[in-house]
């Protein structure tokens, strides 16, 4: 049991170390999306208060203020959506980070951005 706990702790530490690069890749994708739209249609805000539970919120400023909340959880991330600013978050979707940083960022954002 201790060995499994140690392995999970090491995987979490490795993902936590990768998180800034994944967020940077997401910022790049959001910037490209906004460049293509010709306006700042999407924002990305990183939660800098709670560093242990790293997360970002990606929000649409033009489509009913829909939002995507992506949070690091152990060695995976959780992805939840919100239809509007006063709506609750949807059910949790778990995503593995067994991709490169850029591919992980694209995988996390692509479907949501395509639906805007």
C-alpha positions, 0 to 999 in steps of 0.5 A: 500500500505504501509503495502505491502511495509513493508512486502516486505521490511521485506522479503528482509531483511530476505533473505539478512540475509540468503544469506551468508548461501545460498552462503556457501551451494553453495560453498560446492556444487561447491567443491563437484562437483570439487572433483568428477571431480578431478579438479577445473572445476567450480568456484564461485565468490561472488560480494563483492562490491555491498552488497545491490544487493548480487550476485554470478557468477558460471563459468565453466572453462572446458566447454566453460566458461559458467556461471550462475549469481545468484542475490538476488532480494527482497525476491527472486533470479534471475538466468541468464546464459551466454554461453561464456565470451563475450556473454550477459546474458540470460533472467531472471528466478525468483526463490523463496527462500522458501526452506532451505538454502541447498535446495535453493543452490541445486535447484539454481545450480543442473540443470546448473551443470548437463548440464556441 
